[in-house]
Amino acid sequence: MRLSRSVFCLSLVLCAVAACRGVLGIGDDNSGANDDDGGGGASEGGASADGGVNDPQKDAAARDAGNDAGGDASIVLGDAGTVCTETTCTVQTFQQGLYGPVGVAVDLTHVYWIEVGLTIPQGDMYGQLSRLPKNSPCVMRNCYDTIDSNVTAGELEGQVVYDTRLALGQNDVCYTQSYNASPQHQIRCYRLAGMMPEYIPETAKGDVTDLVVTPARALWVQLSSSSVATDGLVGVTSPDGGIPLLSGLLNPYSLTGDDTHVWFTEYGDGGPTGAVLTAGSDGGAQMISGGRVQPSSVKVYGGYAYWLEGGAQAVMRTLADGSGPVEKVASTDLYPLRLVVDASGVYFATVGAGKNELAGSVSHAPLTPGGTVTPMITNIDKVYDIAIDATQLYVASVGTNLNAGKIVRINKVH
């Protein structure tokens, strides 16, 4: 069975949504050099909390956080404070009037995002990859630092763009786009230093649904083709080109990793046939957990692998080496989409209910099972991506109209 995920049609109407994620040669997840992973970091300096397995005892205090504070059902994060909600903290609009912001990432100084709208002013029917300093008060498009002004938007020569992932690392910012004809994809990267020259480490057939960048390599996951369910692969790439690391996979859909290991999910064929796996640089996959129902958005932190499970509407975890039991960390709303994790806990987004995917939300849960789940932002139309740094949570929403996209942020604690 082919896993289908439409993203933007010619009219930029969001057709269907499923989970994704990414970061390249620099960090770990979609938040790149975040405090955790957001794209993947353990520190804002660029280490990804999602990429790699940390010493479980180093994070014992964080894993034990999550005492019930009562009242508004928020939780206390040890000495750090109480998890923010819309009623206790300000939800700030960082940027608005965006055209299909499908990815967001943050590092120590900047916010990065990618738009795939068709009618961006001065966009000439192209999308854009942009960034802006975190402390900038400007909401005008001419303030953006446009890294790539030729991101494919909507439809290109009859090919609908249906998967776009943004990946931020310590040295590079990268994205991958896939098209429905063939299918085929391209990964494009820019150096963060200097003039950000472009390089294209990978272009080939297949639908790439996730991308991770570490200091030494980029990792990507490619769905199965339309005709064969078990020909998906995990690839490794560099400026010199990409090669398969693992092949013959059943609809692989999300991944994370570091310079030596990769963790990834197989979405399966719709039933309890999904799995979470790991592999070293020499290939050869090891099962972490099987019998999963639509696992996605895998992250690794504090010695544990965390992931979303769409069929169970849950956040799950197990030891990253597969030696422990599978535990349910939290229940989610309908259609869980993105997950990021750091010492302060697990943050997860749901795309929203109904055919229009409205009323999306982002919530927090402690790292360990049994803690209080705190809704931080609710009723945000068509959530598409989230990222975190040391102090804040960022959310990309594509909205309900062509230029109704926005990026909002809220403090993690107060």
N, C-alpha and C positions, 0 to 999 in steps of 0.2 A: 504494500500500500504506500502510495506516495504522500508524504506530508506536505500539505499545501498551505502557504501563508501569503496572501496578497497583502501588499502594503499600500501602494498608491496607484490608482488607475489614472487614465488620462485626465479625468476631471478632478483628480486629487481627493477622491472620496475613499476613505479608509474602508477596505472591503472585509478584511478579516485579520485577526491578530493572534500571534503565538509568541512564546518566549524566545529571547535572544541575549547576546552579550558580547563584549570584546575589549582588547587592548593590545598594543604591539610593541615589540622590542624595547620596552621601557617601563612598563608598569604591569598592571595585571588586568583590570577589567575595563569597564567603560568609564571609570573615573580616572583611569590612568594613574598619575602620581598622587592619588588621594591618600587620605589618612588611613584608608583601609583598602579598598579595592575599587569601588565606585566604577571601576574599570580596573581597579585592583590595587590599593596600596596599603601598606602597614604604616606608612608615615607620609606626611605631605612632601617629603623630600623625594618621593618617587617609589619607595619600596611598596609593593602591593601586598595588602593583607589578604588578598584573595589568591595571589600567586604564591605557591610554595606552602610547605607545612611548617608552621612555627612550633616551638616547644610548647606542649600543652600546659606545662606548669608555669610558664611565663605569663600565661593569660588566665591563671586560676581565679584571680580576683575579679576579672571582667566576666568570666563565665559564671561566677557566683552572684553577679549583680541581678537585680530584678525583683526587689522587695516590693510588695504591694503598698502603694502610698494611700490607697483609698480615695475618697473624694471623687475626682474626675477620672478615676481608673487609670491614671498615668502611673509610671513606676519610677523608683529611685535608682539611679545608677551609682551605687556606692557613694563616694564623696563628690562625684561629678555633677550631680544635680538631678532634676526630675525631667523625664522625657517631655518634650514640647508637644502641645496640641494647638489646634486653631484658636482655642479659647484662652490659652495661657501664653502664647507667643505670636508674634506678627508673621504672617505669611507675606513675604516681600516679592513683588514682581520684578525680577531682574531684567527681563526683556519681554516685549510683547509685540504683536503685529508680525509674528514670524510665519513663514510659509512651510508648513510640514516639518517642524523640528523633530526628527526621529532619533536623534542621539545627543547626549550631553555628557561632558567629562570635565573634571576640574583638576588643577594642580595647585601649587602653592600660591600662584599669583593670578591665574587666568581661569575663565570659564570658556570651554570650547563647545560648539554645537554644529550640527549639520542639518541643512534644510533641503528638502526635495520637492518644493513647490514649483509650479509652472510659471507663475507670473510675478516673481520677485522683481521689484523695481530695479531697472538697469541690469536685470539678470539675463536678458536675451534668451528666455525660455530654459535657463539652467538653474540648478540649485547652487548652494554655496556652503563651504566649510569656513567657519569664522571663529574668532575668539575676541574676548574683551577682558580687560583687567577686572578682577573681582570688585575693586573699590570704585569703579567708574560710575558716575551718576548719569551717563549718557544713555538715552534710549533711541537715538537716531542711527539709521543704517550707515550713514557716512562716518560714524565713529568706529565701526567694526574694523578689525584687522582681518581682511578676507584672505584666507590661506589658499583656497581653491575656489575660483569663480565659475568652474565648469563641471560641477557635480551634476550627473545626469538626473533629470527631473521628469516624472510622469511617464512619458513614452518616448522611446528612441527608435526610429525606423521600424515601428511596429512591435517593439519589445517593451513590455510593461516592466518597470522597475518594481521588484517585489521583496527585496531584502537589502537593507542598508545598515551597516554596523560601524560605529565609531570606536576607535581604539587609541588610547593615549598612554605613552610611556615616558621614560626619563629623557629620551633624546629625540623621539619621533611622535608624530601624530599621524594616524593612518585610518583609512576607511575601506570597506569593501562593499561593492554593489553587485547584485545579481539581476538577471533579466529572464523573462519567461520563455523566450525563444531559445531553443537548444537544450537545456539552459546554459548560460555562461556567466562568468563573473570576472571582475578585475579588482585587485587590491592596489591602492595608491597610498604612498607615504610621503611625508614632508619632514625634514629635519627642523627641530624647534629652534636651533641656533641660527644666527645669520639671516640669510635671505630665504630660508626654507626651500631649498631646491627639491623638486619632485623626483621620486624614483618609483618604479613599478615593479615590485618583487614577484608578482604573480598575476597571470592572466590566463584563463583556461576555461574549459567547459565545467558545468556543475554549479549548483546553487550553494554559495557560502553563507551560512547563517550565524557564524560567530568568529571572532578574531581576538587574539591576545598578543600583546607585544611584551617581550622581556628584554633585558639588556643585550642578549646574544642572538635572539631569533624571534620570528613571528610564527605563531601557531594559528591554524584556521581549521574549521570543521566544515565539511561539505556533505550536504544531504544526498540521499540516494537519487538515482535518475528516475524518470517517470516509468520506465519499463522494468527495472530490476530493483527490488526492495533492499537488497543486501550488498550494494556496491558503493555505499557511502565511505568517506575516508576522513582521517585526520592528517593534515599536511603540516609541514614545517618549511618555512621560506626565509629568504634573506634578500638583500639587494641583488644577489646573483641569480635568483629564481627559486621556485618551490619544488618540493618533492613530496610524495606520500610518505607519511610516517607509519600509518596503519591503514589498511584497506579492508573491504569486505564487511563493512559495518551496517547495522540495521537502522537507517535513518538517524545518524548522529546529529545532534542539534545544538549543543552548547559545550563550552570548554573553558578551562582556566589552566594556568601552568606557570612554570619558571624555566630556568635555563636547562634543567635536567629532566623534569617530569611534566606530564600533562594529565589532567583529569577531565573526563568528558562524559556526556550522557548519550545514550541511544534512546531516542524517543519511542522506538518500537513500532508496531503496526496498528496501534489503536487500543489494544487490550493490555493486560498486565505483562507485556513483553519488553518493557523498557529496562534500562540498566544504567548504573553508574560505574565507570571503569577508570583505571589509571594505567599509565605506561611510562617507561623510561626512555632515554634517548635512543636506545637500541631497538625500540619497538617491542611488540609482544604485550598484549593487553592483559591486565589482571582485573578480575571482577571485584568491585567494591560492594555492590548490592544489586541483585537481580529481582525480577518480578515487580518492577515499578510500573506505575501508570503515568505515562507522559512526563518523564522527568526533564527538567530544563534549568537553565541559569545556575549551573554548578559553580560554587566558590569554595575555597579552602582557607581556613583560618584556625589557628590555635590547635593544630593537629587533627581537625575535623573537616570533612567534606560536608557542605550544606547545599541543598538544592530545593527547587520548587517542584511540586508534583501536581500537575494540572488535574489529573483524573481524581485525585484525592483532595484537592483544594487544601494543600498543606505545605508547610516548610519542614523538610526532613533533614536529618544529619546522621552520620556515622563516622567512626575513626577513618582518617584519610588513607590508612593502609589496609582497610577492610577487615580489621581484626575484631571489631566490636559489633554490638547490636545496632539495628536501625532504630532511631528515635524520632518521634514527632515533636518538633519544636513549637509549632503554632498552626492553627487553622487560618485559612485565607478566605477572602471573598471570592466570588466567581471570577474565573479567568486570571489566575496569578501570572504575572508577566516578567518582572525583573526582581533580582535579589542582589544586595550588597551586604557586606559584613565587615565589622572591625571590632576592636576591644569593647566598644559601647553596646554592641548587640547586632541583631539582624534587622535590616530594613527591606521591606518587600512592597512591590507595587502590584495593583490589580488594574486591569484595563477598564473595567466598568461593566455594568450589566446591560442587557438588551441588545437589539440588533445594531444600534448606533454606537455601542460601546461607550456610553456616557457614564457619569458618576464614578469615575475611577478614584482610587485612593492609594495612599502610602501609609504603611504602619510600621511599628517597631515591636520587636520581641526580644527577650533576653537570649543569650547564646545557649542556655540550657533549657530543657523541656520543663513545662509546668508553670512558667512565669506569665505575667500579665501581658497581653497584647494591647498596645496603645495605638489607636488610629491618630496619625499626626496631621494628615491633610485628607479631606474627603471631598467628594463631588467636584472633581477636576476632570474635565472632558478629555477622553481619549489619552490617558497617560501612555507615554511611549518609552521613556527611559528615566533612570534615576542615577545619581552619583552622590558621593559624600566626600567631605574633607574632615579635618580635625574637629570642626565646630558646626558645620551646616550640612543640611540635606538639600539637594537640587533635584527638581522634577521638570522634565520636558513633557509638554502637553501639545498635541497637534490641533486641538480645538475642533470646532464644528464648521468653520468656514475657511476659505483659502488663506486668509491672513489673520486667523484667530489663534495661531499658535503662540505659545509663551513658555518662558522658563521662570519658575518660581523657586524660592528657597525659604527655608525655615531653620532656626537654630535647632540643634539636636537636643539640647537640654536647657533648662532655665534654673 
